[in-house]
Amino acid sequence: MIQADDFPHQLTIPTRWKDNDVYGHVNNVEYYSYFDTVINDYLIRAGGLDIHTGAVIGLAIETGCKFHRSLAFPEQVRACLRVDHLGNSSVRYGIGLFGETSEQPAAEGHFVHVFVDRETRRPVPIPDALRAALQQLEVTS
């Protein structure tokens, strides 16, 4: 089973009241929101991704999640991120979500971005600054 130490980057994300569903735990769709948050926060802060006016944007083309245990408000989520594969125009991230007091993951998943020209939506090489930031998260098996 994965551990938080398997990931070079971590972001603490507070759960919100609205994240809980009628069963008293964070609804499964919110886990994907946490994936999106840890990835894009890193790309913006470390890689200089300009989500508003940049010529290149990342489009999600594949996601997946394996659920292990529930999270619940007001728990803090440790969202852990790594790069499992870095291609010319795409990147596959590995993500682990951990509760604030658990060493066991609540969920583990993956997310694939293809970087494209904002206007044409055609794949383009990952810009140098983004590539450098993503290389810092690469892990080898």
N, C-alpha and C positions, 0 to 999 in steps of 0.2 A: 504494500500500500504506500502511496506517496506521502511525503512529509513536507512541511513548509520549507525546510532547509534545502529541498530539491530545486528551489526556485530562486533565481538571483534578484528578483524584484518583488516587493510586497507593498500593498496599499491597504490601509484600514478604511473600511467603508461602514458607516453606521446604517443599521437597518432603520426603516421608517415605519411608523404606525400603519401606513397603508400597505406595507409589504406583506403583513400577515393576512391570511385568508380566514374563512369561517371555521377552519379546523384548528386555528391557533398557532400556525407556523407560517414561515415565509413561503409564499406560493412559488411553484416551480418556475414560472415565467420570470420572476425577479432574479433568479440565479443568472440568467442570460444578461440581464441588465448589469449585474456585478461584473460579468465577463467584459462587456462592452466598456464599462467604466474604467477598469484597471488597464485595459489595453489603450484606450484613447487618452487617458490621463498621461500615460507613459509616452505615447507618441507625441503629444503636444508639448509636454514639459522637457523630455529628454531628446526628442528628435526634431523639434521645431515644426511639427505639422501645423499648417495654417488651415484650419477647418472652414474658415469663412471665405477666404479669397485665394488660397493657394491653387496652383495649376494642377497639382496632383492630390488625389483623394484615395482613401482605401475603402473598397467595397467588400462587405462580408459575402462570401460565396458558400461557406459551409460552417456549421456549428454542431457541437454535440456535447451532451452532459450525462454523466453517470451520478446518480444521487445515492449518498451513503447514509446521511442522517439529516434531521431537520434543523433549521435555524429559526429563531423567533425574535421578534422585537421585544426588548431594546438591545439585543445582542450586537456587538461589533463584529464585522466580518473581516478576516484577514484574506484579502484577495492576492494570490501569489501568481506570478507570471514568469514564463520562460519562452524562448524560441526553440521549437523542435526542428524546424526546417526553414531555411532562408534561401529563396530562389531569386531569379532575376527580377520578377515583378510581383512575386507572391511571398507570403510568410504564413507559416502554421505555428500558432501559439499553443502552448500547454498552460492550463490554468488549474489552480487548486483553490478551493474556498474552505476556510477553516473558521470555526467559531472562536470567540476570544479566549476561551479556556481549554480548548480541545486540541490535542496533538493529532487526532484523526481527522481526515478531511470530511466535511459535510458533502462536498461534491468535487468531482474532477471533470475537466472537459477540454475541448479544443475549439479553436476558432481560426478560420482561414481568411486572410485579407488578400485581395488582388489590388494592386495600386494601378490607378487609371488616370488618364487625362480628364480633368473635370468636365470639359466641354464635349469631347468625343466619346468618352467612356471606353476608350480603347486602352488595353494594358500598356504600361510604360515601365522602364526600369525604375527600381526604388531609388529615390534621390539619395545622394551621398550622405547627408546629415542623418536621414532616417535609417539608412543602412548601418551607419556607424553605431547608432543607438541600439538597433536590433542586434547587432553582433555582440554587444555587451551582455545580451540575455541568452545567447546561444549556449546550449548544453549538449554534451556528447554522451552517448549511451555507454 
